[in-house]
Amino acid sequence: MLAAERDRIRQVTLRVPDHLLREVRRTASRRRISLNALLRELLERLADEDRQAILRQAYDVLGADEDVSVDGFAAAQREVVRRG
């Protein structure tokens, strides 16, 4: 995917109960960020957690296979951990 395609901003419509919207707006206000910024941050965090879970699962599958050596991945894994 090209960077221009990945970074294109899209508008979406979200339907939430009034009580949840009030609470999320209060959260954004306490953090001194816009509601849009808060929701984008939460969506990015959720997507990142999902990617990490998929990678952990794939690594576990490889690690469980006796015919596959995951030793070569150790350096890459250290680099990922180092970068945070």
CNS distance restraints for C-alpha pairs under 8 A (distance, minus, plus):
assign (resid   1 and name CA) (resid   5 and name CA) 6.61 0.50 0.50
assign (resid   1 and name CA) (resid   6 and name CA) 6.58 0.50 0.50
assign (resid   2 and name CA) (resid   6 and name CA) 6.26 0.50 0.50
assign (resid   3 and name CA) (resid   7 and name CA) 5.97 0.50 0.50
assign (resid   4 and name CA) (resid   8 and name CA) 6.11 0.50 0.50
assign (resid  16 and name CA) (resid  20 and name CA) 6.49 0.50 0.50
assign (resid  16 and name CA) (resid  21 and name CA) 6.39 0.50 0.50
assign (resid  17 and name CA) (resid  21 and name CA) 6.39 0.50 0.50
assign (resid  18 and name CA) (resid  22 and name CA) 6.19 0.50 0.50
assign (resid  19 and name CA) (resid  23 and name CA) 6.29 0.50 0.50
assign (resid  20 and name CA) (resid  24 and name CA) 6.09 0.50 0.50
assign (resid  21 and name CA) (resid  25 and name CA) 6.04 0.50 0.50
assign (resid  22 and name CA) (resid  26 and name CA) 6.23 0.50 0.50
assign (resid  23 and name CA) (resid  27 and name CA) 6.22 0.50 0.50
assign (resid  24 and name CA) (resid  28 and name CA) 6.19 0.50 0.50
assign (resid  24 and name CA) (resid  35 and name CA) 7.36 0.50 0.50
assign (resid  25 and name CA) (resid  29 and name CA) 6.09 0.50 0.50
assign (resid  25 and name CA) (resid  35 and name CA) 5.97 0.50 0.50
assign (resid  26 and name CA) (resid  30 and name CA) 6.11 0.50 0.50
assign (resid  27 and name CA) (resid  31 and name CA) 6.28 0.50 0.50
assign (resid  28 and name CA) (resid  32 and name CA) 6.00 0.50 0.50
assign (resid  28 and name CA) (resid  33 and name CA) 5.28 0.50 0.50
assign (resid  28 and name CA) (resid  34 and name CA) 5.86 0.50 0.50
assign (resid  28 and name CA) (resid  35 and name CA) 5.49 0.50 0.50
assign (resid  28 and name CA) (resid  38 and name CA) 5.98 0.50 0.50
assign (resid  29 and name CA) (resid  33 and name CA) 6.15 0.50 0.50
assign (resid  29 and name CA) (resid  34 and name CA) 7.15 0.50 0.50
assign (resid  29 and name CA) (resid  35 and name CA) 7.93 0.50 0.50
assign (resid  33 and name CA) (resid  37 and name CA) 6.23 0.50 0.50
assign (resid  33 and name CA) (resid  38 and name CA) 6.59 0.50 0.50
assign (resid  34 and name CA) (resid  38 and name CA) 6.26 0.50 0.50
assign (resid  35 and name CA) (resid  39 and name CA) 6.17 0.50 0.50
assign (resid  36 and name CA) (resid  40 and name CA) 6.09 0.50 0.50
assign (resid  37 and name CA) (resid  41 and name CA) 6.04 0.50 0.50
assign (resid  38 and name CA) (resid  42 and name CA) 6.21 0.50 0.50
assign (resid  39 and name CA) (resid  43 and name CA) 6.10 0.50 0.50
assign (resid  40 and name CA) (resid  44 and name CA) 6.07 0.50 0.50
assign (resid  41 and name CA) (resid  45 and name CA) 6.14 0.50 0.50
assign (resid  42 and name CA) (resid  46 and name CA) 6.13 0.50 0.50
assign (resid  43 and name CA) (resid  47 and name CA) 6.12 0.50 0.50
assign (resid  44 and name CA) (resid  48 and name CA) 6.07 0.50 0.50
assign (resid  45 and name CA) (resid  49 and name CA) 6.09 0.50 0.50
assign (resid  46 and name CA) (resid  50 and name CA) 6.18 0.50 0.50
assign (resid  47 and name CA) (resid  51 and name CA) 6.22 0.50 0.50
assign (resid  48 and name CA) (resid  52 and name CA) 6.15 0.50 0.50
assign (resid  49 and name CA) (resid  53 and name CA) 6.13 0.50 0.50
assign (resid  50 and name CA) (resid  54 and name CA) 6.24 0.50 0.50
assign (resid  51 and name CA) (resid  55 and name CA) 6.24 0.50 0.50
assign (resid  52 and name CA) (resid  56 and name CA) 6.09 0.50 0.50
assign (resid  53 and name CA) (resid  57 and name CA) 6.09 0.50 0.50
assign (resid  54 and name CA) (resid  58 and name CA) 6.18 0.50 0.50
assign (resid  55 and name CA) (resid  59 and name CA) 6.06 0.50 0.50
assign (resid  56 and name CA) (resid  60 and name CA) 6.04 0.50 0.50
assign (resid  57 and name CA) (resid  61 and name CA) 6.23 0.50 0.50
assign (resid  58 and name CA) (resid  62 and name CA) 6.29 0.50 0.50
assign (resid  59 and name CA) (resid  63 and name CA) 6.01 0.50 0.50
assign (resid  60 and name CA) (resid  64 and name CA) 6.06 0.50 0.50
assign (resid  61 and name CA) (resid  65 and name CA) 6.51 0.50 0.50
assign (resid  62 and name CA) (resid  68 and name CA) 6.37 0.50 0.50
assign (resid  62 and name CA) (resid  69 and name CA) 7.78 0.50 0.50
assign (resid  62 and name CA) (resid  70 and name CA) 6.85 0.50 0.50
assign (resid  63 and name CA) (resid  68 and name CA) 7.10 0.50 0.50
assign (resid  63 and name CA) (resid  69 and name CA) 7.26 0.50 0.50
assign (resid  63 and name CA) (resid  70 and name CA) 6.13 0.50 0.50
assign (resid  70 and name CA) (resid  74 and name CA) 7.16 0.50 0.50
assign (resid  72 and name CA) (resid  76 and name CA) 7.92 0.50 0.50
assign (resid  73 and name CA) (resid  77 and name CA) 6.05 0.50 0.50
assign (resid  74 and name CA) (resid  78 and name CA) 6.14 0.50 0.50
assign (resid  75 and name CA) (resid  79 and name CA) 6.30 0.50 0.50
assign (resid  76 and name CA) (resid  80 and name CA) 6.31 0.50 0.50
assign (resid  77 and name CA) (resid  81 and name CA) 6.25 0.50 0.50
assign (resid  78 and name CA) (resid  82 and name CA) 5.99 0.50 0.50
assign (resid  79 and name CA) (resid  83 and name CA) 6.17 0.50 0.50
assign (resid  80 and name CA) (resid  84 and name CA) 6.23 0.50 0.50
